[in-house]
Amino acid sequence: MILDRESRIISVNRATENLSGMPESRLIGLKCFKIFHSGAAENPPAGCPFLALMESGSLDTVEMEMEALGKVFLVSCTPVLDPEGGISRVIHIATDITRRKQAEAAVRESLARFEAIVSNTPMVAMQGFDRRGVVRMWNRASEELYGYPAAEALGMRIQDVIQDPEDAAGFESFLALIEDSGKPVSPREWRIRTRGGNLKWVYSTTFAVRFASGDAEFYCMDVDITELKAAQDKLRETEEQLRFSQKLEAMGRLAGGIAHDFNNILTVINGFSELLLMQLPPEEADLRPSIVEILESGRKAMDLTGRLLAFSRKQVWRSRSP
């Protein structure tokens, strides 16, 4: 559009006719802001580049919502000077950027939604950091797992925040490997230290995201497996106890079998010794002490086999107890 110093329309192009729904003949003489903004207004809206041009001579390009059209435009005003250098006409150019603004709003909404998802994802601690490990993103699950609020963790090196000194030493080499390969590392178990000094275990994977600038940012996703590790250790301990118990049962069965067989042999020995003592002729009385010694030893041996049998029964019972 071409406007006079009072913002009245002097001339319009075809696009202006299409937007307003009126031919040029009807538009000429009307003030532009009454057509494209509020018809009841007496002055151009705040921020209008025409107003800025006429009041201070500044040449501005601004985004303006034209309420009457329900659209957003990029608006600029260029002066046409008279021979004395004063403004005689103004070239008013408005470019429809509604779709671009809608796309930008959709992108912002999508980013906000993504950030909300990342920030509030339960059970998965996520951190973002640069090549040196300086933290740039720290979600709520990281706050809960590691004990550091985001405001404190941001700007610190992750090596200094949660890693054990032994693991932190090779962390930058670890990041270099990810950056060079362009691939995430296989999930692995990491030992970490919380703000309170407690050691925990996490199941973690780290990957890099490269931006148009060429810089890479690294993201880590951790799941607390401390209780799982404790349960695995307890299970291993229980399995070792079970294997030991099974060994004791086997030993008990073996001892019981040997003791039972040995007891049968001793029964025969002791029985014949007692029979020999009863039938010993007087002329062989000098043999009695030796036979008595054999009998006493047999009885002691039977007592020992009895203990072995008791041991075997005890171990078998223990191994079968809940």
LOTILO-782817 format. One record per residue (C-alpha): x, y, z; residue in three letters. Coordinates in steps of 0.001 Angstrom, whole numbers, padded with zeros to 6 digits, always signed. Each point is the difference from the previous one (the first is absolute). Example, Ala and Ser with C-alpha at 12.3 -4.5 7.8 and 13.67 -1.06 7.14 Angstrom:
% residues 2
+012300-004500+007800ALA +001370+003440-000660SER 
***
This chain:
% residues 322
+000000+000000+000000MET +000960+003625-000435ILE -001148+002308+002817LEU -000026+003736+000535ASP +001289+001676+003158ARG -003322-000624+001734GLU +000122-003768-000682SER -002726+000317-002643ARG +000224-002430-002881ILE +001043+001463-003351ILE +000600-003187-001942SER -000047-003768+000567VAL +001073-003067-001922ASN -002016-003099-000863ARG +001141-001898+003133ALA -001364+002763+002247THR -003341-000157-001818GLU -000111-003780+000510ASN +000871+000248+003705LEU -002494+002767+000765SER -002721-001342-002268GLY -000507+003479-001460MET +000999+001561-003311PRO +002514+002840-000128GLU -002747+002504-000701SER -001557-000666+003394ARG +003321-000102+001857LEU +001337+003339-001237ILE -000420+002692+002641GLY -000481-002423+002883LEU +002500-000171+002837LYS +001833-003288-000214CYS -000145-000874+003715PHE -003812+000234-000030LYS -000105-002714-002684ILE +002626-002396+001236PHE -000161+000613+003749HIS -002873+001274+002117SER -002546+002051-001914GLY -000816+001960+003152ALA +003583+001142+000590ALA +000893+003650-000595GLU +003767-000561-000290ASN +002355-002695-001285PRO +000684-002775+002574PRO +003046+000115+002256ALA +003109-001235-001740GLY -001246+000965-003465CYS +003013+000783-002253PRO -002031+002798-001710PHE -000423+001696+003363LEU +003704-000410+000813ALA +000982+001383-003395LEU -002187+003091+000280MET +000920+000756+003633GLU +003734-000657+000045SER +001028-000795-003563GLY +001095-003562+000968SER -000276-002755-002583LEU -001250-003137+001769ASP -001123-003400-001166THR -002325-001598+002520VAL -002284-002960+000397GLU -003586+001093+000445MET -003250-001833+000475GLU -002743+001382-002184MET -003068-000805+002044GLU -002499+000666-002748ALA +001635-002652-002185LEU +000986-002443+002745GLY +003522-000115-001416LYS +003541+001040+000890VAL +002052+002169-002344PHE +003567+001228-000255LEU -000518+003747-000512VAL +002399+002719-001170SER -000483+003621-001017CYS +002292+001866-002416THR -000296+003772-000457PRO -000322+001777-003357VAL +001543+003454+000370LEU -001092+003247-001603ASP +002529+002484-001551PRO +000482+001653+003405GLU +000851-003328+001663GLY -003274-000407+001797GLY -002128-003141-000061ILE -002677+000238-002628SER -000985-003622-000363ARG +000632-003291+001832VAL +000412-003369-001650ILE -001603-002519+002358HIS +001034-003611-000635ILE -001571-002889+001928ALA +001045-003603-000528THR -002274-002747+001307ASP +002038-002148+002425ILE -002940-001710+001672THR +001017-003497-001080ARG +003588+000593+001061ARG -001148+001220+003408LYS -002304-002994+000334GLN +002879-002320-000908ALA +002252+001733+002530GLU -002687-000344+002660ALA -000410-003685-000862ALA +003768-000506+000290VAL +000066+001805+003350ARG -002897-002096+001239GLU +001695-003182-001188SER +003268+000987+001689LEU -001840+000902+003191ALA -001798-003341-000066ARG +003254-001867-000585PHE +001748+001904+002795GLU -002904-000757+002326ALA +000190-003705-000861ILE +003767-000118+000547VAL -000195+002055+003166SER -002785-002046+001561ASN +000842-003507-001232THR -000078-002139+003153PRO +002647-002594+000860MET +002355+001056-002839VAL +002642+002543+001018ALA +001043+002013-003067MET +002899+002423-000261GLN +001389+002042-002878GLY +003582+001255-000027PHE +002666+001324-002353ASP +003293-001498-001133ARG +001658+000847+003324ARG -002860-001447+002027GLY -001496+003372+001022VAL -003663-000634+000835VAL -002559+001823-002185ARG -003124-002034+000749MET -001043-001760+003206TRP -003492-001462+000305ASN -002101-000566+003103ARG +000863-003711+000212ALA +003695+001011+000131SER -000805+002292+002919GLU -001695-002860+001828GLU +002657-002606-000786LEU +003146+002050+000567TYR -001236+002520+002559GLY +001134+003111-001906TYR -002646+002570-001029PRO +000241+001055-003645ALA +000933+003568+000968ALA +003088-001339+001753GLU +000986-002695-002508ALA -000198+002253-003073LEU +003447+001360-000850GLY +001847-002633+002030MET +001975-002836-001572ARG -001849-003272+000262ILE +003315-001645+000919GLN +000062+002137+003140ASP -003684-000449+000805VAL -000710-003726+000032ILE +002969-002018-001191GLN +002529-001822+002110ASP +003543+001365-000507PRO +001072-003335-001511GLU -002708+000220-002675ASP +000304+003750-000595ALA +003632-000278-001127ALA -000891-001643-003320GLY -003356+001692-000552PHE +001182+002549-002580GLU +001620-002803-002011SER -003331-001782+000231PHE -001765+003052-001458LEU +002631+000307-002761ALA -000691-003606-000992LEU -003729+000710-000299ILE +000605+003206-001962GLU +002421-001644-002444ASP -002167-003054-000626SER -003280+001919-000125GLY -001668-002968+001670LYS -001397-000467+003488PRO +001892-002319+002282VAL -001552-003256+001097SER -001883+000339+003286PRO +002255-000737+002941ARG +000014+000038+003756GLU +001563+003054+001642TRP +000846+000572+003610ARG -001029+003510+001061ILE +000069+002056+003180ARG -002944+002092+001213THR +000219+003406+001609ARG -000324-001688+003378GLY +003033-002183-000733GLY -001936-003219-000572ASN +001226-002370-002685LEU -002600-001181-002475LYS -000082-002011-003219TRP -001697+001215-003187VAL -000661-001664-003343TYR +001062+002701-002420SER +000335+000850-003677THR +001626+003109-001505THR -000391+001423-003498PHE +000972+003161-001892ALA -002190+002440-001925VAL +001791+002149-002582ARG -001473+003398-000873PHE +000242+002072-003184ALA +002873+001963+001524SER +002020-003209+000123GLY +000072-000079+003798ASP -001023-003197+001731ALA -002038-000233+003179GLU -000114-003195+001997PHE -003001-001530+001720TYR -000004-002670+002646CYS -002967-002088+001160MET +000334-001795+003349ASP -002227-002497+001798VAL +000657-000758+003661ASP +000806-003720+000396ILE +001375+000165+003539THR -002784-002167+001435GLU +000286-002402-002942LEU +003747-000355+000611LYS -000653-000647+003693ALA -002605-002631-000912ALA +002448-001639-002427GLN +002674-000082+002711ASP -002512-001522+002416LYS -000987-002561-002620LEU +003645-000945-000577ARG +000471-000353+003749GLU -003105-002192+000221THR +001228-002128-002914GLU +003377-000455+001715GLU -001764-001009+003209GLN -002130-002448-001964LEU +003066-001536-001673ARG +001719-000280+003395PHE -003108-001598+001465SER -000131-002475-002881GLN +003638-000872+000592LYS -000709-000579+003690LEU -002945-002228-000900GLU +002194-002011-002350ALA +002661-000314+002699MET -002651-001037+002503GLY -001362-002675-002322ARG +003509-001282-000675LEU +000859-000014+003706ALA -003282-001734+000772GLY +000622-002708-002596GLY +003531-000644+001228ILE -001097+000039+003649ALA -002842-002425-000721HIS +002281-002479-001754ASP +002676+000384+002648PHE -002606-000516+002731ASN -001006-003326-001564ASN +003609-001175+000031ILE +000450+001126+003626LEU -003156-001829+001015THR +001513-003207-001274VAL +003362+000684+001698ILE -001579+000912+003329ASN -002401-002931-000149GLY +002760-002537-000598PHE +002161+001639+002683SER -002767-000394+002583GLU -000586-003581-001132LEU +003713-000742+000223LEU +000137+001356+003569LEU -002911-002237+001031MET +001549-003121-001564GLN +003630+000631+000970LEU +001441-003156+001699PRO +001798+000467+003329PRO +003341-001132-001426GLU -000134+003018-002427GLU -000926+002571+002638ALA +003101+002015-000917ASP -001822+001017-003220LEU -002877+001662+001889ARG +001659+003486+000309PRO +000635+000153-003743SER -003541-001052-000844ILE -001383+002543+002490VAL +002150+002679-001650GLU -001396-000978-003421ILE -003543+000168+001369LEU +000560+003416+001621GLU +001509+001395-003185SER -002925-001357-002009GLY -002457+001649+002371ARG +001870+003313-000306LYS -000015-000368-003770ALA -003758-000658+000068MET -000455+003151+002062ASP +001957+001907-002648LEU -002112-001441-002815THR -003085+000984+001967GLY +001232+003565+000064ARG +000701-000116-003736LEU -003531-001278-000614LEU -001418+002801+002173ALA +002121+002535-001931PHE -001239-001302-003329SER -003648+000132+001093ARG +000515+003549+001349LYS +001556+001316-003222GLN -002675-001556-002202VAL -002672+001533+002224TRP +001663+003415-000111ARG +000338-000012-003782SER -003709-000724-000375ARG -001152+002585+002528SER -001547+003190-001437PRO 
***
